[in-house]
């Protein structure tokens, strides 16, 4: 019971939802659009100083970007802002020219995915793990193609078999690198 109460308490910290009539859905082409942080600052409630202060940058469409820095420099905060787990104190974030605050929150899992240092696959089928959080579920042909692109299968028949494989932790049936590639594929 205490865990449930703690979980509900977290809901009070979530950003206010955007009214449905104000939400914008980005079409498939927009998923590859540039991400822009413009003069973004973030200072958690009660903090004496901001974690981010007047940060501006552009991430070109389809860019591979590494964010490096010491502990506490704001790397995780950038992700939290993109996922709308936190809202900027000042400034704006846009995706494909659309303000992040206006994007339908239900679409965020289609736009962003995060592989954290300790991310884990669920002990379910690979198909389930790849489609987790996506509505509608990706077509099987797309999942097969992704498995082949990530060298998790050498052909379509092998990829279909991998989709139906249940992930096991002990004994592990995917190496650490294979599990990471599955998480990236998600």
Secondary structure, DSSP 8 states (H G I E B T S, - for coil): -HHHHHHHHHHTTS-----GGG-B---GGGGGS-EEEEEEEE--TT-SS-SEEEEEEEE-TT--------TTSSHHHHHHHHTTSS--SEEEEEETTEEGGGB-GGGHHHH-----TT----SSBHHHHHHTT-SS---HHHHHHHHHHTTS-SSHHHHHHHHT-B--TTTTSS-HHHHHHHHHH-
